[in-house]
Amino acid sequence: MELPGYGSLLLVFMLTFLVTKWIRRKGQQLKYPPGPTPLPLLGNVLQIDFRNMVDEFVKFGSKYGPVSMAHLGPKKVVILNGYDVVREAFLEKSEVFSDRPSLAIPKMVFSGYGMIFTNGERWKQMRRFTLSTLRNFGMGKRSLEERVQEEAQCLGEELLKRRDAFFDPTFLFSLAVSNVVCSVVFEDRYDYEDKDFLNMLALMKETFYLVTSPWSQIFDLAPNLLKHFPGPQDRLFKNFDKLKEYVMEKIKEHEQTLDENCPRDYIDCFLIKRNQEKNNPNTEFKYENLVVNLMDLFLAATETTSTTLSYAIIILLKYPKITKKMQDEIDHIIGNSRCPSLEDRIKMPFTDAVIHEIHRFTDIAPLGVPRATSQDTVFRGYYIPKGATVFPMITSVLKDSKYFKDPKIFDPAHFLDEHGNFKKIEAFIPFSIGKRACPGEGLARMEIFLFLTYLLQKFDLKCDKEPEDIDISPVPNRGSYVPQPYQISVTLR
C-alpha cells in the first residue's frame, strides 16, 4: 500500500468536490430571475427611476416575465407581476414568502417591535391578537359597526356646514376615518376642530407621505451614510417621537381607569392580556409592542381608507349614471329613515360591485407591502436566496387582463354576472393575500361601504367641473396612489 497513491486520490476527490460545488453555485447564479444587468456595487440604481417605481416594475413584468429581479445596491429585489404568480408565492409557498424584509426606516423607528415589520413569534402573536380583537370587537356599549355608523353621521353634519359653497372634502374624509381608528384604540372620537386631534392627523399624514415616497427607497440603499446628513429622515424621526409621546399618554390614562371586566378598546384588551402574562418572561405583550401596534393601525388604516374614500367620490362624480343607479338601489333597500348597515350589502349587488371596482381601479397600494424570503428557494425555475426582498405588484394583479376584461377602464360590470348578481373574482386582492394580508381589511371594507352608502343616501354631490373634464388618474410620482385635487358641493336629497 503506497501512501502517495491515497494522497493523490484524496486530492482528486477534494478538487472534484470543490469544482462541483462551484458549478452548482454558478448554476444557481445563472438561474436568478431575469432583469437588467447590474453594475458593481450600485446594482441597477442608475437604471431605475425611483420617482416612478410602480411603472418601472410593471415594465419589468412585460420585458422579463412574471418573475424578475432588480439589484438595488447590494440588495436583491424580486418583482412578481400578475395574479397567478403572486398567488403561487403567497399561498402555495407561503412558508417561504411570508417574512418582512429588513428595511432601514421601520428598523430605525420601530426597533423591531409591532406586527407589520416583524417576523417570527412576535409577528405571529401580535397579528393573532390584533385580528382577534378587531373581529370580536363588541367592547363597551357599541359594536364596531355602530362606531362607523356614528362617524358617518358626524361626517354628514360637517358636510352640511359647507353646503353653500364648493370645497375640498378630502381632509374631512381623513378626519372621519381617523376618528374610527381613535374609537377603536382610544375608545372616544374627537371633534373635527379639536387641536390635538388635528395636530396628530397632520403628523400622521406627513409621516405616511414620507414613508411611501421614493425617498424612503433611496434612503434604504445607504442608511448608515445618509442618516448623518440633513434630509427628510429628520422630520420623520421627529414625527414618530411626537406620535409615540401622544400614544404613551393615552396608554397611561387607560392604565389608571382600566376595568378588566369591561374592556373599552384595543388598548384595554392589550393591557388585560399583558396583566395575564406578567409572570411570563418571554411574553410579547409589552409596552413597546403596544405603542408600535397603535402607530401601525393609525398609519395603515387612516391614510389608505381615507384615500380610497376620496377617490371613490371623484369617480362617482365622473360617472353620474353609476351614482344614480347606486342611489336608486340604496333608496329601494334602505330607504331614508335609518342608517345603512352591513346586512344591507348582500341585498345590494350593484352597489357592492361598484365598491369592489373602486378598490380595484384606485389601486391605493400598487407596489404592495414588500415581503422577504425566509430561506433559499427555487421558484418557477429560478433561484431566490434567503432574505431577498419581494415586491408583489398588486397593481398588476388588479389590472390583470386574464381576470378583468377591460382592466384600465372603471366598470362595475367586472363584478356582475349576466343576471346582475354580484360575482367574486379571485384576483381581487387590494389588501394582498396569504399570511401577511392586511389585518385591517375587514374594518376598511366596512368603512368604505357604510360611509359611501350613507353619503349617497343623504346627499346629492356635485363637482366644480363637468363629468367629462374630471381627471381620475392618480397624482404622478407617488409610491401610493392618491386622487387629483377636486372640489364638491352637497345638497340634501
Contacts in CASP RR format, 6 or more apart in sequence:
PFRMAT RR
TARGET T0000
AUTHOR 0000-0000-0000
METHOD contacts of the structure
MODEL  1
MELPGYGSLLLVFMLTFLVTKWIRRKGQQLKYPPGPTPLPLLGNVLQIDF
RNMVDEFVKFGSKYGPVSMAHLGPKKVVILNGYDVVREAFLEKSEVFSDR
PSLAIPKMVFSGYGMIFTNGERWKQMRRFTLSTLRNFGMGKRSLEERVQE
EAQCLGEELLKRRDAFFDPTFLFSLAVSNVVCSVVFEDRYDYEDKDFLNM
LALMKETFYLVTSPWSQIFDLAPNLLKHFPGPQDRLFKNFDKLKEYVMEK
IKEHEQTLDENCPRDYIDCFLIKRNQEKNNPNTEFKYENLVVNLMDLFLA
ATETTSTTLSYAIIILLKYPKITKKMQDEIDHIIGNSRCPSLEDRIKMPF
TDAVIHEIHRFTDIAPLGVPRATSQDTVFRGYYIPKGATVFPMITSVLKD
SKYFKDPKIFDPAHFLDEHGNFKKIEAFIPFSIGKRACPGEGLARMEIFL
FLTYLLQKFDLKCDKEPEDIDISPVPNRGSYVPQPYQISVTLR
27 383 0 8 1.000
28 383 0 8 1.000
29 383 0 8 1.000
31 378 0 8 1.000
31 381 0 8 1.000
31 382 0 8 1.000
31 383 0 8 1.000
32 69 0 8 1.000
32 76 0 8 1.000
32 382 0 8 1.000
32 383 0 8 1.000
32 384 0 8 1.000
33 64 0 8 1.000
33 67 0 8 1.000
33 68 0 8 1.000
33 69 0 8 1.000
33 78 0 8 1.000
33 382 0 8 1.000
33 384 0 8 1.000
34 64 0 8 1.000
34 65 0 8 1.000
34 68 0 8 1.000
34 69 0 8 1.000
35 44 0 8 1.000
35 60 0 8 1.000
35 63 0 8 1.000
35 64 0 8 1.000
35 68 0 8 1.000
35 69 0 8 1.000
35 70 0 8 1.000
36 44 0 8 1.000
36 47 0 8 1.000
36 70 0 8 1.000
38 44 0 8 1.000
38 71 0 8 1.000
38 73 0 8 1.000
39 45 0 8 1.000
39 46 0 8 1.000
41 73 0 8 1.000
41 74 0 8 1.000
42 73 0 8 1.000
43 71 0 8 1.000
43 72 0 8 1.000
43 73 0 8 1.000
43 74 0 8 1.000
44 70 0 8 1.000
44 71 0 8 1.000
44 72 0 8 1.000
44 73 0 8 1.000
45 72 0 8 1.000
45 73 0 8 1.000
45 221 0 8 1.000
48 56 0 8 1.000
48 70 0 8 1.000
48 72 0 8 1.000
49 55 0 8 1.000
49 56 0 8 1.000
50 214 0 8 1.000
50 217 0 8 1.000
50 218 0 8 1.000
51 214 0 8 1.000
51 477 0 8 1.000
52 476 0 8 1.000
52 477 0 8 1.000
53 214 0 8 1.000
53 217 0 8 1.000
53 367 0 8 1.000
53 479 0 8 1.000
54 366 0 8 1.000
54 367 0 8 1.000
54 393 0 8 1.000
54 395 0 8 1.000
54 479 0 8 1.000
57 70 0 8 1.000
57 79 0 8 1.000
57 81 0 8 1.000
57 367 0 8 1.000
57 391 0 8 1.000
57 393 0 8 1.000
58 81 0 8 1.000
58 393 0 8 1.000
58 395 0 8 1.000
58 396 0 8 1.000
60 68 0 8 1.000
60 70 0 8 1.000
60 79 0 8 1.000
60 81 0 8 1.000
61 68 0 8 1.000
61 79 0 8 1.000
61 81 0 8 1.000
61 393 0 8 1.000
61 396 0 8 1.000
62 81 0 8 1.000
65 81 0 8 1.000
66 80 0 8 1.000
66 81 0 8 1.000
66 82 0 8 1.000
66 84 0 8 1.000
66 85 0 8 1.000
66 380 0 8 1.000
67 78 0 8 1.000
67 79 0 8 1.000
67 80 0 8 1.000
67 85 0 8 1.000
67 379 0 8 1.000
67 380 0 8 1.000
67 382 0 8 1.000
68 78 0 8 1.000
68 79 0 8 1.000
68 81 0 8 1.000
69 76 0 8 1.000
69 77 0 8 1.000
69 78 0 8 1.000
69 79 0 8 1.000
69 382 0 8 1.000
70 77 0 8 1.000
70 79 0 8 1.000
71 77 0 8 1.000
72 217 0 8 1.000
72 220 0 8 1.000
72 221 0 8 1.000
73 221 0 8 1.000
75 220 0 8 1.000
75 221 0 8 1.000
75 389 0 8 1.000
76 384 0 8 1.000
76 385 0 8 1.000
76 388 0 8 1.000
76 389 0 8 1.000
77 388 0 8 1.000
77 389 0 8 1.000
77 390 0 8 1.000
77 391 0 8 1.000
78 373 0 8 1.000
78 384 0 8 1.000
78 388 0 8 1.000
78 389 0 8 1.000
78 390 0 8 1.000
78 391 0 8 1.000
79 391 0 8 1.000
79 393 0 8 1.000
80 86 0 8 1.000
80 89 0 8 1.000
80 390 0 8 1.000
80 391 0 8 1.000
80 392 0 8 1.000
80 393 0 8 1.000
81 393 0 8 1.000
81 396 0 8 1.000
82 393 0 8 1.000
82 396 0 8 1.000
82 397 0 8 1.000
82 400 0 8 1.000
83 396 0 8 1.000
83 397 0 8 1.000
83 400 0 8 1.000
83 402 0 8 1.000
83 403 0 8 1.000
83 426 0 8 1.000
83 427 0 8 1.000
83 429 0 8 1.000
84 402 0 8 1.000
85 380 0 8 1.000
86 392 0 8 1.000
86 393 0 8 1.000
86 394 0 8 1.000
86 397 0 8 1.000
86 429 0 8 1.000
86 433 0 8 1.000
87 426 0 8 1.000
87 433 0 8 1.000
88 379 0 8 1.000
88 380 0 8 1.000
89 96 0 8 1.000
89 97 0 8 1.000
89 379 0 8 1.000
89 390 0 8 1.000
89 392 0 8 1.000
90 97 0 8 1.000
90 98 0 8 1.000
90 371 0 8 1.000
90 392 0 8 1.000
90 432 0 8 1.000
90 433 0 8 1.000
90 434 0 8 1.000
90 435 0 8 1.000
90 436 0 8 1.000
91 433 0 8 1.000
91 434 0 8 1.000
93 377 0 8 1.000
93 379 0 8 1.000
94 434 0 8 1.000
94 435 0 8 1.000
95 374 0 8 1.000
96 373 0 8 1.000
96 374 0 8 1.000
96 375 0 8 1.000
96 377 0 8 1.000
96 379 0 8 1.000
97 371 0 8 1.000
97 373 0 8 1.000
97 374 0 8 1.000
97 390 0 8 1.000
98 371 0 8 1.000
98 374 0 8 1.000
98 434 0 8 1.000
98 435 0 8 1.000
98 436 0 8 1.000
99 119 0 8 1.000
99 371 0 8 1.000
99 372 0 8 1.000
99 373 0 8 1.000
99 374 0 8 1.000
99 387 0 8 1.000
100 116 0 8 1.000
100 117 0 8 1.000
100 118 0 8 1.000
100 119 0 8 1.000
100 123 0 8 1.000
100 369 0 8 1.000
100 370 0 8 1.000
100 371 0 8 1.000
100 372 0 8 1.000
100 436 0 8 1.000
101 370 0 8 1.000
101 371 0 8 1.000
101 372 0 8 1.000
101 387 0 8 1.000
101 389 0 8 1.000
101 390 0 8 1.000
102 372 0 8 1.000
103 117 0 8 1.000
103 220 0 8 1.000
103 370 0 8 1.000
104 219 0 8 1.000
104 220 0 8 1.000
104 223 0 8 1.000
105 211 0 8 1.000
105 216 0 8 1.000
105 219 0 8 1.000
105 220 0 8 1.000
105 223 0 8 1.000
105 233 0 8 1.000
105 236 0 8 1.000
106 112 0 8 1.000
106 116 0 8 1.000
106 117 0 8 1.000
107 117 0 8 1.000
108 223 0 8 1.000
108 227 0 8 1.000
108 237 0 8 1.000
109 236 0 8 1.000
109 237 0 8 1.000
109 240 0 8 1.000
110 117 0 8 1.000
110 292 0 8 1.000
110 295 0 8 1.000
111 288 0 8 1.000
112 118 0 8 1.000
112 122 0 8 1.000
112 292 0 8 1.000
113 122 0 8 1.000
113 288 0 8 1.000
113 289 0 8 1.000
113 291 0 8 1.000
113 292 0 8 1.000
114 122 0 8 1.000
114 123 0 8 1.000
114 126 0 8 1.000
114 288 0 8 1.000
114 289 0 8 1.000
114 292 0 8 1.000
114 293 0 8 1.000
114 296 0 8 1.000
115 122 0 8 1.000
115 123 0 8 1.000
115 126 0 8 1.000
115 127 0 8 1.000
115 130 0 8 1.000
115 289 0 8 1.000
115 292 0 8 1.000
115 293 0 8 1.000
115 296 0 8 1.000
115 439 0 8 1.000
116 296 0 8 1.000
116 300 0 8 1.000
116 369 0 8 1.000
118 126 0 8 1.000
119 374 0 8 1.000
121 284 0 8 1.000
122 284 0 8 1.000
122 289 0 8 1.000
125 284 0 8 1.000
125 285 0 8 1.000
126 284 0 8 1.000
126 289 0 8 1.000
126 293 0 8 1.000
127 439 0 8 1.000
129 269 0 8 1.000
129 270 0 8 1.000
129 273 0 8 1.000
129 285 0 8 1.000
130 266 0 8 1.000
130 293 0 8 1.000
130 297 0 8 1.000
130 439 0 8 1.000
131 439 0 8 1.000
133 266 0 8 1.000
133 269 0 8 1.000
133 270 0 8 1.000
134 144 0 8 1.000
134 184 0 8 1.000
134 266 0 8 1.000
134 439 0 8 1.000
134 440 0 8 1.000
134 442 0 8 1.000
134 443 0 8 1.000
137 143 0 8 1.000
137 144 0 8 1.000
137 184 0 8 1.000
138 144 0 8 1.000
139 187 0 8 1.000
139 262 0 8 1.000
139 263 0 8 1.000
139 264 0 8 1.000
139 265 0 8 1.000
139 268 0 8 1.000
139 269 0 8 1.000
140 262 0 8 1.000
140 263 0 8 1.000
140 264 0 8 1.000
142 150 0 8 1.000
144 184 0 8 1.000
144 443 0 8 1.000
144 446 0 8 1.000
145 341 0 8 1.000
145 342 0 8 1.000
145 446 0 8 1.000
145 450 0 8 1.000
147 180 0 8 1.000
147 183 0 8 1.000
147 184 0 8 1.000
147 189 0 8 1.000
148 180 0 8 1.000
148 446 0 8 1.000
148 447 0 8 1.000
148 450 0 8 1.000
148 451 0 8 1.000
149 339 0 8 1.000
149 340 0 8 1.000
149 341 0 8 1.000
149 450 0 8 1.000
149 454 0 8 1.000
150 189 0 8 1.000
151 176 0 8 1.000
151 179 0 8 1.000
151 180 0 8 1.000
151 183 0 8 1.000
151 189 0 8 1.000
151 451 0 8 1.000
152 176 0 8 1.000
152 339 0 8 1.000
152 450 0 8 1.000
152 451 0 8 1.000
152 454 0 8 1.000
152 455 0 8 1.000
153 339 0 8 1.000
153 454 0 8 1.000
154 176 0 8 1.000
154 179 0 8 1.000
154 189 0 8 1.000
154 192 0 8 1.000
155 172 0 8 1.000
155 173 0 8 1.000
155 175 0 8 1.000
155 176 0 8 1.000
155 451 0 8 1.000
155 454 0 8 1.000
155 455 0 8 1.000
156 454 0 8 1.000
156 455 0 8 1.000
156 458 0 8 1.000
156 459 0 8 1.000
158 172 0 8 1.000
158 175 0 8 1.000
158 192 0 8 1.000
159 169 0 8 1.000
159 172 0 8 1.000
159 455 0 8 1.000
159 459 0 8 1.000
159 490 0 8 1.000
160 490 0 8 1.000
160 492 0 8 1.000
162 490 0 8 1.000
163 489 0 8 1.000
163 490 0 8 1.000
163 491 0 8 1.000
163 492 0 8 1.000
165 489 0 8 1.000
166 464 0 8 1.000
166 487 0 8 1.000
166 488 0 8 1.000
166 489 0 8 1.000
167 487 0 8 1.000
167 488 0 8 1.000
167 489 0 8 1.000
168 485 0 8 1.000
168 486 0 8 1.000
168 487 0 8 1.000
169 310 0 8 1.000
169 313 0 8 1.000
169 487 0 8 1.000
169 488 0 8 1.000
170 306 0 8 1.000
170 310 0 8 1.000
170 483 0 8 1.000
170 485 0 8 1.000
172 192 0 8 1.000
173 306 0 8 1.000
173 309 0 8 1.000
173 310 0 8 1.000
173 313 0 8 1.000
173 451 0 8 1.000
174 201 0 8 1.000
174 205 0 8 1.000
174 302 0 8 1.000
174 303 0 8 1.000
174 306 0 8 1.000
175 192 0 8 1.000
175 197 0 8 1.000
175 201 0 8 1.000
176 306 0 8 1.000
176 309 0 8 1.000
176 451 0 8 1.000
177 301 0 8 1.000
177 302 0 8 1.000
177 305 0 8 1.000
177 306 0 8 1.000
177 309 0 8 1.000
177 447 0 8 1.000
177 451 0 8 1.000
178 197 0 8 1.000
178 200 0 8 1.000
178 201 0 8 1.000
178 204 0 8 1.000
178 298 0 8 1.000
178 302 0 8 1.000
178 306 0 8 1.000
179 189 0 8 1.000
179 190 0 8 1.000
179 197 0 8 1.000
180 189 0 8 1.000
180 301 0 8 1.000
180 443 0 8 1.000
180 447 0 8 1.000
181 297 0 8 1.000
181 298 0 8 1.000
181 301 0 8 1.000
181 302 0 8 1.000
182 188 0 8 1.000
182 189 0 8 1.000
182 190 0 8 1.000
182 197 0 8 1.000
183 189 0 8 1.000
183 265 0 8 1.000
184 265 0 8 1.000
184 266 0 8 1.000
184 297 0 8 1.000
184 443 0 8 1.000
185 250 0 8 1.000
185 265 0 8 1.000
185 266 0 8 1.000
185 267 0 8 1.000
185 294 0 8 1.000
185 297 0 8 1.000
185 298 0 8 1.000
186 250 0 8 1.000
186 265 0 8 1.000
186 267 0 8 1.000
187 264 0 8 1.000
187 265 0 8 1.000
187 267 0 8 1.000
187 268 0 8 1.000
190 196 0 8 1.000
190 197 0 8 1.000
191 197 0 8 1.000
196 246 0 8 1.000
200 243 0 8 1.000
200 246 0 8 1.000
201 302 0 8 1.000
203 239 0 8 1.000
203 242 0 8 1.000
203 243 0 8 1.000
204 243 0 8 1.000
204 298 0 8 1.000
204 299 0 8 1.000
204 302 0 8 1.000
204 303 0 8 1.000
205 303 0 8 1.000
206 235 0 8 1.000
206 239 0 8 1.000
207 236 0 8 1.000
207 239 0 8 1.000
207 240 0 8 1.000
207 243 0 8 1.000
207 299 0 8 1.000
208 299 0 8 1.000
208 302 0 8 1.000
208 303 0 8 1.000
208 480 0 8 1.000
210 216 0 8 1.000
210 232 0 8 1.000
210 235 0 8 1.000
210 236 0 8 1.000
210 239 0 8 1.000
211 236 0 8 1.000
211 299 0 8 1.000
212 478 0 8 1.000
212 479 0 8 1.000
212 480 0 8 1.000
213 232 0 8 1.000
213 478 0 8 1.000
213 479 0 8 1.000
214 477 0 8 1.000
214 479 0 8 1.000
215 232 0 8 1.000
218 226 0 8 1.000
219 226 0 8 1.000
219 232 0 8 1.000
219 233 0 8 1.000
226 233 0 8 1.000
227 233 0 8 1.000
240 295 0 8 1.000
243 295 0 8 1.000
243 298 0 8 1.000
244 291 0 8 1.000
244 295 0 8 1.000
247 291 0 8 1.000
247 294 0 8 1.000
247 295 0 8 1.000
248 287 0 8 1.000
248 291 0 8 1.000
250 267 0 8 1.000
250 294 0 8 1.000
251 267 0 8 1.000
251 271 0 8 1.000
251 287 0 8 1.000
251 290 0 8 1.000
251 291 0 8 1.000
254 264 0 8 1.000
254 265 0 8 1.000
254 267 0 8 1.000
254 268 0 8 1.000
254 271 0 8 1.000
255 271 0 8 1.000
258 268 0 8 1.000
258 271 0 8 1.000
258 272 0 8 1.000
259 268 0 8 1.000
260 272 0 8 1.000
260 275 0 8 1.000
263 269 0 8 1.000
263 272 0 8 1.000
266 293 0 8 1.000
266 294 0 8 1.000
266 297 0 8 1.000
267 290 0 8 1.000
267 294 0 8 1.000
270 285 0 8 1.000
270 290 0 8 1.000
270 293 0 8 1.000
271 290 0 8 1.000
273 285 0 8 1.000
274 283 0 8 1.000
274 285 0 8 1.000
274 286 0 8 1.000
274 290 0 8 1.000
276 285 0 8 1.000
277 283 0 8 1.000
277 285 0 8 1.000
300 438 0 8 1.000
300 440 0 8 1.000
301 440 0 8 1.000
301 443 0 8 1.000
301 444 0 8 1.000
303 480 0 8 1.000
304 364 0 8 1.000
304 365 0 8 1.000
304 444 0 8 1.000
304 480 0 8 1.000
305 443 0 8 1.000
305 444 0 8 1.000
305 447 0 8 1.000
305 448 0 8 1.000
307 362 0 8 1.000
307 364 0 8 1.000
307 480 0 8 1.000
307 481 0 8 1.000
307 482 0 8 1.000
307 483 0 8 1.000
308 358 0 8 1.000
308 359 0 8 1.000
308 362 0 8 1.000
308 364 0 8 1.000
308 444 0 8 1.000
308 448 0 8 1.000
309 447 0 8 1.000
309 448 0 8 1.000
309 451 0 8 1.000
309 452 0 8 1.000
310 482 0 8 1.000
310 483 0 8 1.000
311 358 0 8 1.000
311 362 0 8 1.000
311 364 0 8 1.000
311 472 0 8 1.000
311 481 0 8 1.000
311 482 0 8 1.000
311 483 0 8 1.000
312 355 0 8 1.000
312 358 0 8 1.000
312 362 0 8 1.000
312 448 0 8 1.000
312 452 0 8 1.000
313 455 0 8 1.000
313 461 0 8 1.000
313 488 0 8 1.000
314 463 0 8 1.000
314 470 0 8 1.000
314 472 0 8 1.000
314 483 0 8 1.000
314 484 0 8 1.000
314 486 0 8 1.000
315 358 0 8 1.000
315 361 0 8 1.000
315 362 0 8 1.000
315 410 0 8 1.000
315 472 0 8 1.000
316 322 0 8 1.000
316 323 0 8 1.000
316 326 0 8 1.000
316 456 0 8 1.000
316 461 0 8 1.000
317 323 0 8 1.000
317 461 0 8 1.000
317 462 0 8 1.000
317 463 0 8 1.000
317 467 0 8 1.000
317 470 0 8 1.000
317 486 0 8 1.000
317 488 0 8 1.000
318 410 0 8 1.000
318 467 0 8 1.000
318 470 0 8 1.000
318 472 0 8 1.000
319 410 0 8 1.000
319 467 0 8 1.000
320 467 0 8 1.000
322 354 0 8 1.000
322 412 0 8 1.000
323 456 0 8 1.000
323 461 0 8 1.000
325 350 0 8 1.000
326 350 0 8 1.000
326 351 0 8 1.000
326 354 0 8 1.000
326 453 0 8 1.000
326 456 0 8 1.000
327 456 0 8 1.000
327 457 0 8 1.000
327 493 0 8 1.000
329 348 0 8 1.000
329 350 0 8 1.000
329 351 0 8 1.000
330 340 0 8 1.000
330 348 0 8 1.000
330 351 0 8 1.000
330 453 0 8 1.000
330 456 0 8 1.000
330 457 0 8 1.000
331 457 0 8 1.000
333 344 0 8 1.000
333 347 0 8 1.000
333 348 0 8 1.000
334 340 0 8 1.000
334 344 0 8 1.000
334 453 0 8 1.000
334 457 0 8 1.000
335 457 0 8 1.000
336 457 0 8 1.000
336 458 0 8 1.000
336 493 0 8 1.000
339 450 0 8 1.000
339 454 0 8 1.000
340 449 0 8 1.000
340 450 0 8 1.000
340 453 0 8 1.000
340 454 0 8 1.000
340 457 0 8 1.000
341 450 0 8 1.000
342 446 0 8 1.000
342 449 0 8 1.000
342 450 0 8 1.000
344 453 0 8 1.000
345 351 0 8 1.000
345 352 0 8 1.000
345 449 0 8 1.000
346 352 0 8 1.000
348 453 0 8 1.000
349 416 0 8 1.000
349 420 0 8 1.000
349 421 0 8 1.000
349 422 0 8 1.000
350 412 0 8 1.000
350 416 0 8 1.000
350 420 0 8 1.000
351 449 0 8 1.000
351 452 0 8 1.000
351 453 0 8 1.000
352 415 0 8 1.000
352 422 0 8 1.000
352 449 0 8 1.000
353 412 0 8 1.000
353 413 0 8 1.000
353 414 0 8 1.000
353 415 0 8 1.000
353 416 0 8 1.000
353 422 0 8 1.000
354 412 0 8 1.000
355 445 0 8 1.000
355 448 0 8 1.000
355 449 0 8 1.000
355 452 0 8 1.000
356 412 0 8 1.000
356 414 0 8 1.000
356 415 0 8 1.000
356 422 0 8 1.000
356 428 0 8 1.000
357 410 0 8 1.000
357 411 0 8 1.000
357 412 0 8 1.000
357 414 0 8 1.000
357 415 0 8 1.000
358 448 0 8 1.000
359 428 0 8 1.000
359 430 0 8 1.000
359 445 0 8 1.000
359 448 0 8 1.000
360 398 0 8 1.000
360 399 0 8 1.000
360 404 0 8 1.000
360 414 0 8 1.000
360 428 0 8 1.000
360 430 0 8 1.000
361 398 0 8 1.000
361 410 0 8 1.000
362 474 0 8 1.000
362 481 0 8 1.000
362 483 0 8 1.000
363 394 0 8 1.000
363 395 0 8 1.000
363 398 0 8 1.000
363 399 0 8 1.000
363 430 0 8 1.000
363 474 0 8 1.000
363 481 0 8 1.000
364 430 0 8 1.000
364 480 0 8 1.000
364 481 0 8 1.000
365 394 0 8 1.000
365 430 0 8 1.000
365 480 0 8 1.000
365 481 0 8 1.000
366 393 0 8 1.000
366 394 0 8 1.000
366 395 0 8 1.000
366 479 0 8 1.000
366 480 0 8 1.000
366 481 0 8 1.000
367 391 0 8 1.000
367 393 0 8 1.000
367 394 0 8 1.000
367 395 0 8 1.000
367 479 0 8 1.000
368 391 0 8 1.000
368 392 0 8 1.000
368 393 0 8 1.000
368 394 0 8 1.000
368 432 0 8 1.000
369 432 0 8 1.000
369 436 0 8 1.000
369 438 0 8 1.000
370 389 0 8 1.000
370 390 0 8 1.000
370 391 0 8 1.000
371 389 0 8 1.000
371 390 0 8 1.000
371 392 0 8 1.000
371 436 0 8 1.000
372 387 0 8 1.000
372 388 0 8 1.000
372 389 0 8 1.000
372 390 0 8 1.000
373 384 0 8 1.000
373 385 0 8 1.000
373 386 0 8 1.000
373 387 0 8 1.000
373 388 0 8 1.000
373 390 0 8 1.000
374 386 0 8 1.000
374 387 0 8 1.000
375 386 0 8 1.000
376 383 0 8 1.000
376 384 0 8 1.000
376 385 0 8 1.000
376 386 0 8 1.000
377 383 0 8 1.000
377 384 0 8 1.000
378 384 0 8 1.000
392 432 0 8 1.000
394 429 0 8 1.000
394 430 0 8 1.000
394 432 0 8 1.000
397 427 0 8 1.000
397 429 0 8 1.000
398 404 0 8 1.000
398 407 0 8 1.000
398 427 0 8 1.000
398 428 0 8 1.000
398 429 0 8 1.000
398 430 0 8 1.000
399 407 0 8 1.000
399 408 0 8 1.000
400 407 0 8 1.000
400 427 0 8 1.000
401 407 0 8 1.000
402 427 0 8 1.000
403 425 0 8 1.000
403 426 0 8 1.000
403 427 0 8 1.000
404 414 0 8 1.000
404 425 0 8 1.000
404 427 0 8 1.000
405 411 0 8 1.000
405 413 0 8 1.000
405 414 0 8 1.000
406 414 0 8 1.000
410 472 0 8 1.000
414 425 0 8 1.000
415 422 0 8 1.000
415 423 0 8 1.000
415 424 0 8 1.000
415 425 0 8 1.000
415 428 0 8 1.000
416 422 0 8 1.000
416 423 0 8 1.000
417 423 0 8 1.000
429 437 0 8 1.000
431 437 0 8 1.000
431 438 0 8 1.000
431 440 0 8 1.000
431 441 0 8 1.000
431 444 0 8 1.000
432 438 0 8 1.000
438 444 0 8 1.000
455 461 0 8 1.000
457 493 0 8 1.000
458 492 0 8 1.000
458 493 0 8 1.000
459 490 0 8 1.000
459 491 0 8 1.000
459 492 0 8 1.000
459 493 0 8 1.000
460 490 0 8 1.000
460 491 0 8 1.000
460 492 0 8 1.000
460 493 0 8 1.000
461 488 0 8 1.000
461 489 0 8 1.000
461 490 0 8 1.000
462 488 0 8 1.000
462 489 0 8 1.000
462 490 0 8 1.000
462 491 0 8 1.000
463 470 0 8 1.000
463 486 0 8 1.000
463 487 0 8 1.000
463 488 0 8 1.000
464 486 0 8 1.000
464 487 0 8 1.000
464 488 0 8 1.000
464 489 0 8 1.000
465 486 0 8 1.000
470 486 0 8 1.000
471 484 0 8 1.000
472 483 0 8 1.000
472 484 0 8 1.000
473 484 0 8 1.000
474 481 0 8 1.000
474 482 0 8 1.000
474 483 0 8 1.000
474 484 0 8 1.000
475 481 0 8 1.000
475 482 0 8 1.000
475 483 0 8 1.000
475 484 0 8 1.000
END
